[in-house]
Amino acid sequence: MTSKEPDLGRFAETKAESERGAFKTPTLRNIVQTPPYMHDGSEPTLLAVIDFYVKGGNPNPSLAKEIKPLQLTAQEKQDLVAFMEALTGDVDNLVPPSTFPQ
């Protein structure tokens, strides 16, 4: 998904140049249940997200300098997807911090 107007991320709220193109990273818990992925829904599967990062993301002025192409084999990609699938489970027994005994 491409747009003429790029999503400015947190910069739109803070006006801090360092937050241009910055987005909150969500938890990986139950990640397989929440497609599509990325801040704009541009990646339909977890494997597509991995492929996005394997190529080093999309070059742009806001790309973090830490984002570099990854050298992953097909098996390593499948292992990453399997790991993320393993993070799926019930959350029925969570106790909110405000209800912890004193």
Backbone bond lengths (Angstrom), bond angles and torsions (degrees), N, CA, C in turn:
res aa  C-N    CA-C-N  psi(-1)  N-CA   C-N-CA  omega(-1)  CA-C   N-CA-C  phi
1 M - - - 1.438 - - 1.525 107.93 -
2 T 1.273 116.50 122.90 1.459 120.33 177.29 1.516 108.87 -122.94
3 S 1.294 115.29 153.94 1.447 121.60 -177.28 1.517 108.59 -137.81
4 K 1.318 116.52 150.95 1.464 119.92 175.50 1.521 109.93 -67.28
5 E 1.333 116.77 -32.08 1.452 122.57 179.50 1.521 109.00 -106.13
6 P 1.330 119.04 111.17 1.470 119.77 179.72 1.524 111.22 -68.68
7 D 1.328 115.43 149.55 1.456 120.98 175.77 1.522 107.58 -71.84
8 L 1.304 118.08 122.40 1.459 122.40 -175.62 1.523 113.52 -82.29
9 G 1.339 116.86 -4.75 1.459 119.85 177.88 1.511 111.74 64.92
10 R 1.341 116.68 -145.10 1.463 122.07 -177.33 1.527 112.45 -63.34
11 F 1.319 117.50 -21.61 1.469 121.02 178.54 1.525 111.39 -55.09
12 A 1.337 116.82 -35.76 1.460 120.44 -179.20 1.526 111.89 -58.82
13 E 1.331 117.36 -28.76 1.460 122.05 179.11 1.518 112.81 -94.50
14 T 1.335 116.79 -44.77 1.467 120.30 -170.75 1.516 114.27 -92.86
15 K 1.323 116.61 -23.05 1.477 123.48 -174.90 1.533 112.06 62.44
16 A 1.323 117.14 14.47 1.465 122.30 176.83 1.523 108.06 -84.28
17 E 1.304 117.37 119.01 1.468 121.57 -176.53 1.529 111.53 -54.71
18 S 1.327 117.14 -33.35 1.467 120.34 -179.53 1.520 112.51 -67.24
19 E 1.325 118.48 -13.03 1.460 121.83 -179.32 1.531 112.70 -105.37
20 R 1.322 116.67 8.98 1.463 120.07 175.74 1.534 107.83 -65.80
21 G 1.322 117.23 121.54 1.458 122.09 -179.50 1.519 113.66 78.19
22 A 1.328 118.45 11.23 1.466 121.66 179.29 1.531 109.35 -93.25
23 F 1.331 115.59 139.55 1.457 121.24 -178.73 1.514 109.85 -135.32
24 K 1.320 117.04 150.70 1.451 122.35 177.03 1.528 108.16 -66.60
25 T 1.312 116.07 137.08 1.462 121.22 177.55 1.521 108.60 -93.11
26 P 1.334 117.51 116.54 1.465 119.67 -178.80 1.533 111.38 -75.93
27 T 1.319 115.62 166.20 1.455 121.42 176.56 1.533 110.83 -64.04
28 L 1.322 116.01 156.14 1.462 120.31 175.08 1.527 111.81 -89.98
29 R 1.338 117.15 -10.34 1.461 119.76 179.99 1.526 109.63 -59.26
30 N 1.327 116.34 128.34 1.470 123.97 179.66 1.530 112.57 60.14
31 I 1.311 117.04 25.99 1.463 121.73 -177.28 1.535 112.90 -58.96
32 V 1.334 117.45 -31.96 1.469 119.23 -178.77 1.525 111.92 -67.09
33 Q 1.322 117.04 -15.23 1.461 120.78 -177.98 1.529 113.12 -93.17
34 T 1.340 116.98 4.39 1.470 118.35 -172.79 1.524 115.28 -126.59
35 P 1.339 119.07 38.92 1.462 116.87 175.98 1.526 109.88 -71.17
36 P 1.306 119.10 162.31 1.464 127.85 -4.26 1.522 110.47 -76.18
37 Y 1.319 115.74 172.21 1.454 122.17 -171.62 1.530 112.48 -113.43
38 M 1.297 115.50 171.16 1.463 126.89 -176.01 1.531 108.10 80.25
39 H 1.309 116.90 166.15 1.467 121.07 -175.36 1.520 112.60 -63.63
40 D 1.341 115.86 -22.35 1.459 119.70 -176.60 1.530 113.33 -113.89
41 G 1.338 116.90 8.38 1.457 120.10 179.38 1.518 113.95 70.19
42 S 1.322 116.93 21.35 1.468 120.43 -173.46 1.524 114.36 -78.91
43 E 1.334 118.66 -13.67 1.463 120.91 -179.37 1.526 109.28 -113.99
44 P 1.339 117.38 119.52 1.460 120.32 -173.06 1.534 115.15 -77.88
45 T 1.318 118.13 -22.30 1.463 121.15 -176.05 1.528 110.38 -135.70
46 L 1.332 115.64 162.98 1.458 119.81 175.80 1.523 110.83 -64.02
47 L 1.328 117.44 -37.23 1.459 120.25 177.78 1.531 110.70 -62.73
48 A 1.315 117.51 -37.67 1.470 120.73 177.20 1.533 110.70 -64.41
49 V 1.340 117.43 -37.50 1.463 120.97 176.75 1.526 109.77 -63.83
50 I 1.327 116.05 -44.63 1.465 120.03 178.92 1.522 110.01 -61.37
51 D 1.314 117.68 -44.05 1.469 120.75 178.07 1.530 111.27 -61.12
52 F 1.326 117.06 -37.96 1.464 121.88 176.74 1.528 110.11 -56.82
53 Y 1.333 116.30 -47.09 1.464 120.07 -178.85 1.524 112.52 -76.11
54 V 1.322 117.83 -29.20 1.467 120.22 176.09 1.523 109.83 -60.42
55 K 1.325 116.91 -37.91 1.470 119.11 179.78 1.528 112.30 -81.61
56 G 1.335 117.33 -3.47 1.462 120.24 177.55 1.505 114.05 92.19
57 G 1.322 117.89 19.89 1.459 121.10 -179.73 1.516 111.37 76.07
58 N 1.311 116.12 -167.51 1.470 121.93 176.67 1.523 108.12 -102.00
59 P 1.334 117.82 119.51 1.465 119.47 179.36 1.530 110.89 -57.64
60 N 1.329 115.88 129.06 1.453 121.81 176.62 1.521 107.96 -164.40
61 P 1.321 118.59 162.63 1.468 120.80 -176.66 1.530 114.28 -60.53
62 S 1.329 117.85 -23.75 1.462 120.67 -177.62 1.525 113.63 -94.24
63 L 1.314 117.60 -0.19 1.466 120.44 -178.51 1.523 109.89 -64.86
64 A 1.319 116.18 125.24 1.464 120.81 179.94 1.524 110.00 -59.40
65 K 1.316 116.42 140.12 1.464 120.45 -178.19 1.518 111.97 -64.45
66 E 1.340 117.27 -19.23 1.463 120.73 179.40 1.527 112.94 -76.54
67 I 1.329 117.97 -16.17 1.462 121.33 179.82 1.521 108.62 -78.68
68 K 1.312 115.30 114.60 1.468 122.59 -179.75 1.520 108.42 -130.97
69 P 1.335 118.76 154.19 1.466 119.77 174.91 1.529 110.84 -58.24
70 L 1.322 115.51 142.78 1.460 121.62 179.00 1.521 109.82 -103.22
71 Q 1.281 116.08 146.89 1.465 121.31 175.97 1.518 107.59 -104.67
72 L 1.327 117.63 87.07 1.455 122.02 -178.98 1.524 110.31 -116.10
73 T 1.304 115.46 139.24 1.464 120.37 174.86 1.521 108.98 -79.37
74 A 1.325 116.26 167.28 1.468 120.41 176.98 1.530 109.81 -59.96
75 Q 1.328 117.81 -37.79 1.460 121.03 179.26 1.530 110.98 -66.60
76 E 1.315 117.79 -40.74 1.465 120.82 178.49 1.532 110.88 -63.66
77 K 1.323 116.85 -38.12 1.462 120.23 176.98 1.530 110.07 -63.24
78 Q 1.337 116.24 -45.66 1.462 120.03 178.89 1.525 111.25 -63.59
79 D 1.335 116.47 -36.56 1.468 120.53 177.52 1.532 110.88 -64.03
80 L 1.330 117.47 -39.51 1.469 120.82 177.25 1.526 111.38 -63.03
81 V 1.320 116.48 -43.60 1.467 120.03 178.01 1.528 109.53 -62.52
82 A 1.338 117.41 -43.74 1.467 121.18 179.31 1.534 110.43 -61.25
83 F 1.332 117.23 -40.33 1.461 120.81 177.39 1.527 110.19 -60.13
84 M 1.331 116.92 -47.39 1.460 120.05 -178.65 1.527 111.11 -65.61
85 E 1.337 116.86 -34.71 1.464 120.02 175.91 1.527 110.70 -64.16
86 A 1.324 117.19 -32.81 1.464 121.86 -179.84 1.528 112.09 -70.40
87 L 1.315 117.72 -12.56 1.464 121.40 179.76 1.529 112.31 -87.35
88 T 1.320 116.18 10.65 1.452 121.87 -179.21 1.523 109.33 -93.81
89 G 1.305 116.08 134.79 1.461 119.49 178.79 1.509 111.63 -178.19
90 D 1.303 115.00 174.82 1.458 121.42 178.71 1.521 110.32 -75.37
91 V 1.302 116.03 149.20 1.460 121.54 176.92 1.532 110.05 -124.32
92 D 1.330 116.82 29.10 1.459 122.07 -175.96 1.521 114.43 -64.41
93 N 1.325 118.65 -28.57 1.463 121.07 -172.31 1.520 114.00 -98.04
94 L 1.317 117.73 21.10 1.457 119.75 179.01 1.522 110.40 -73.55
95 V 1.321 115.59 138.79 1.455 121.63 177.32 1.524 107.40 -112.92
96 P 1.339 117.39 117.71 1.470 119.05 178.99 1.526 110.44 -60.18
97 P 1.327 118.25 143.02 1.462 121.14 -178.41 1.527 113.68 -54.02
98 S 1.324 118.87 -31.75 1.460 120.75 -177.58 1.533 112.78 -68.28
99 T 1.345 117.62 -13.14 1.464 120.51 -179.23 1.526 112.53 -103.82
100 F 1.342 117.78 4.57 1.464 119.98 177.23 1.519 109.66 -63.21
101 P 1.333 117.04 141.79 1.465 119.17 176.96 1.529 110.02 -63.11
102 Q 1.311 116.13 147.58 1.474 121.39 179.66 1.506 110.48 -84.00
